[in-house]
Amino acid sequence: TETAQYFDAMLFSSKIKVRKPYPEFFQAALKQFDVKAEDCLFIDDLEENVRAAEACGIKGLVFHGNPKEAEEFIYAHQ
């Protein structure tokens, strides 16, 4: 998709058969991409999903549709 160019990797719950906000989704992502939780950023439009990621140690951003807000968050947390 058009936004894919901005990310190093993406994981779709439908492909791994585990949905957000279950911790298994986030654990699968960390394992699949061989990354540490503290090195990741999870962006979603649902606060419940973002809070679940944060409970797994992943930084999270609730996306409200404002790209500028997301950009500022990302640069502030690098």
Secondary structure, 3 states (H helix, E strand, C coil): CHHHHHCCCCCCHHHHCCCCCCHHHHHHHHHHHCCCHHHCEEEECCHHHHHHHHHCCCEEEECCCCHHHHHHHHHHCC
